[in-house]
């Protein structure tokens, strides 16, 4: 067995395996796969056995105030090869290489805790969703990209647990249309009827958003924002390995 980043001529095979495992429409997946500002072949890993691609995953470099880590996503194995330990072997090889590269701490989002607990990952937070308490009559003003960058950078600098956004990560952030409106001394980011990012130094009981707006984010972040959701439910588990502090991130930075 060989574990390594894929080569350019293997990208389509990687994408086909990914799309098949997660039941993605291939044509739509192809557009997003290659257009993603975070696209990097060196972070798309595959396990090959007998010259065949059997299992894959993608890593994303994550920068926090305390240092570097990786996010792991898209762990998948060909249907006919499942149950042979390929994904676990690939995961451990990737974690070893990340440690050699100085970004050994790792994190991932999972539905089932037991799948990753045996590799040293532990649940440290939950992704939750729910309806936001609204005050639609007090909407703020639209902010420029420069103001959004400034306010987020000030916010993240307060606490080394937060994700630090470099130029490439900001390009990824702007890849989606995310209008941001003023919210006190910060801002609120609207994606239709969904909020995944709010910079608000002072907890506010009612948010200036349309009725029916929903939050999607980490439970600990929601608690620190003073957010009291209705119809709350758990969506995912955040599992980490080797991080010195609990993660603080908005799901706009989800890898």
C-alpha positions in Angstrom: 0.0 0.0 0.0 1.1 3.5 -0.8 -0.3 6.7 0.7 0.6 10.0 -1.0 -0.9 13.2 -2.4 -2.4 12.7 -5.9 -0.9 13.8 -9.2 -2.7 16.0 -11.7 -3.7 13.1 -13.9 -5.3 11.4 -10.9 -7.6 14.3 -9.9 -10.6 13.0 -11.9 -10.3 9.5 -10.4 -10.2 11.2 -6.9 -13.3 13.2 -7.7 -15.2 10.2 -9.0 -14.5 8.3 -5.8 -15.5 11.3 -3.7 -18.7 11.9 -5.7 -19.7 8.2 -5.6 -19.1 7.9 -1.8 -21.2 11.0 -1.0 -23.8 10.7 -3.7 -22.8 13.9 -5.4 -23.9 15.0 -8.9 -20.6 14.6 -10.9 -21.0 17.7 -13.1 -21.8 20.0 -10.2 -19.1 18.5 -8.1 -16.5 19.0 -10.9 -17.2 22.7 -11.1 -16.8 23.2 -7.4 -13.9 20.9 -7.1 -11.6 22.7 -9.5 -12.9 26.3 -8.8 -12.5 26.1 -5.1 -9.9 28.8 -4.0 -8.5 26.3 -1.5 -7.9 23.7 -4.2 -4.5 22.1 -3.7 -3.4 18.7 -5.1 -0.8 18.4 -2.3 -3.6 18.2 0.2 -5.7 15.6 -1.6 -4.4 12.3 -0.4 -5.1 8.8 -1.6 -4.2 5.2 -0.6 -3.2 3.0 -3.5 -3.2 -0.8 -3.3 -2.1 -2.8 -6.3 -1.9 0.5 -8.2 -5.6 1.2 -7.6 -6.9 4.2 -5.7 -8.8 2.7 -2.8 -9.4 5.4 -0.2 -9.1 9.2 -0.1 -9.2 12.3 2.1 -8.5 16.0 1.9 -6.7 18.2 4.4 -7.0 21.9 4.8 -4.4 24.1 6.5 -5.9 25.9 9.5 -4.2 28.8 11.3 -5.1 29.7 14.8 -3.6 32.4 17.1 -1.7 29.6 18.8 -0.3 27.9 15.7 -1.1 25.6 12.8 -3.4 22.6 12.4 -5.2 20.7 9.7 -8.8 20.1 9.0 -9.7 16.7 7.6 -12.7 16.1 5.3 -14.0 13.9 2.5 -12.8 10.6 4.0 -14.0 8.0 1.5 -13.3 4.5 0.4 -14.6 2.7 -2.7 -17.7 0.7 -2.0 -16.1 -2.6 -2.8 -13.1 -1.9 -0.6 -14.8 -0.9 2.6 -14.1 -2.8 5.8 -10.4 -3.5 4.9 -8.9 -0.7 7.1 -7.8 1.4 4.1 -9.3 4.7 5.5 -7.7 4.2 8.9 -4.3 3.4 7.4 -4.5 6.5 5.2 -5.6 8.7 8.1 -2.7 7.7 10.3 -0.2 8.3 7.5 -1.6 11.7 6.9 -1.5 12.6 10.6 2.1 11.5 10.8 3.1 13.6 7.7 1.2 16.6 9.1 3.2 16.3 12.4 6.4 16.3 10.3 5.3 19.4 8.5 4.6 21.3 11.8 0.8 21.1 11.7 0.1 18.0 13.7 -3.0 19.1 15.6 -6.0 17.9 13.6 -9.8 18.4 13.5 -12.8 17.0 11.7 -16.5 17.0 11.6 -18.3 13.6 12.1 -21.7 12.1 12.5 -20.4 9.0 14.5 -17.9 9.5 17.3 -16.7 5.9 17.4 -15.3 6.0 13.8 -12.6 8.4 14.8 -12.2 7.9 18.6 -9.9 4.9 17.9 -7.5 7.2 16.1 -7.1 9.6 19.0 -9.9 12.0 18.2 -12.3 13.2 20.9 -15.5 15.2 20.7 -14.8 18.8 21.9 -17.9 20.6 20.5 -21.1 20.1 18.6 -22.5 21.9 15.5 -26.0 22.9 16.2 -28.8 24.6 14.3 -31.9 26.4 15.4 -34.1 29.4 14.9 -32.7 32.8 15.9 -34.6 35.2 18.1 -35.3 38.0 15.7 -35.9 41.8 15.5 -36.4 42.3 11.8 -37.2 46.0 12.2 -33.7 47.0 13.2 -31.6 45.8 10.2 -28.1 47.2 9.8 -26.3 48.7 6.9 -24.2 46.7 4.4 -20.5 46.6 5.0 -17.6 46.7 2.5 -15.2 43.8 2.3 -12.5 46.0 3.9 -14.7 46.6 6.9 -15.5 42.9 7.2 -11.9 42.0 7.1 -11.0 44.6 9.7 -13.7 43.6 12.1 -13.1 39.9 11.9 -9.3 40.4 12.4 -9.9 42.5 15.5 -12.3 39.8 16.7 -10.0 36.9 16.1 -7.0 38.8 17.7 -8.8 38.9 21.1 -8.5 35.1 21.6 -5.8 32.8 20.3 -8.4 30.0 19.9 -9.9 31.6 16.9 -9.2 30.9 13.2 -6.9 33.4 11.6 -7.8 34.2 8.0 -5.0 34.8 5.5 -5.5 36.1 1.9 -6.3 32.6 0.5 -8.8 31.9 3.2 -10.5 35.3 2.5 -10.7 34.4 -1.2 -12.5 31.2 -0.1 -14.8 33.2 2.1 -15.7 35.6 -0.7 -16.2 32.7 -3.1 -19.8 32.5 -1.7 -22.0 35.6 -1.8 -22.2 36.7 1.9 -23.7 40.1 2.5 -22.8 41.4 5.9 -24.8 44.0 7.9 -23.7 46.1 10.8 -24.6 44.6 14.2 -23.6 46.9 17.1 -19.8 47.2 17.0 -19.6 44.1 14.7 -21.5 42.5 11.9 -23.9 39.7 11.0 -23.4 37.6 7.9 -26.5 36.5 6.1 -26.8 33.6 3.6 -30.4 33.7 2.7 -32.2 32.6 5.9 -29.0 31.2 7.4 -26.4 32.7 9.7 -23.1 31.0 10.2 -21.0 34.0 11.2 -21.7 36.8 13.7 -19.1 39.2 15.1 -20.7 40.7 18.2 -18.5 41.8 21.2 -21.6 42.1 23.4 -24.3 39.4 23.6 -27.7 40.7 22.3 -30.9 38.9 23.0 -32.6 39.8 19.6 -30.7 39.7 16.3 -31.6 42.1 13.4 -32.5 39.4 10.9 -35.7 38.4 9.1 -38.1 36.1 10.9 -37.3 32.4 10.5 -33.6 33.0 10.2 -31.6 30.0 11.5 -28.1 29.6 13.1 -25.7 26.9 12.0 -22.5 26.8 14.1 -20.6 25.5 17.1 -22.5 25.2 20.3 -19.8 26.9 22.4 -19.7 29.8 20.0 -23.4 30.2 20.2 -23.2 30.2 24.0 -20.6 32.9 24.0 -22.7 35.0 21.7 -25.6 34.6 24.2 -27.7 33.0 21.5 -30.9 31.3 22.7 -32.2 29.1 19.9 -35.6 27.6 19.5 -36.1 24.2 17.7 -32.4 23.5 18.4 -30.9 20.2 17.0 -27.5 18.7 16.8 -26.0 18.5 13.2 -22.4 17.3 13.6 -19.7 16.5 16.1 -16.5 18.5 16.1 -13.7 16.0 16.9 -10.1 17.1 17.6 -6.7 15.5 18.2 -3.7 17.2 19.8 -5.1 20.8 19.9 -3.9 22.8 22.8 -7.2 24.8 23.1 -10.9 24.2 22.2 -11.6 25.4 18.6 -13.3 28.7 18.0 -14.5 29.1 14.4 -17.5 30.1 12.4 -18.9 27.5 10.0 -18.1 29.9 7.1 -14.6 28.4 7.6 -15.8 24.8 7.5 -13.3 22.7 5.6 
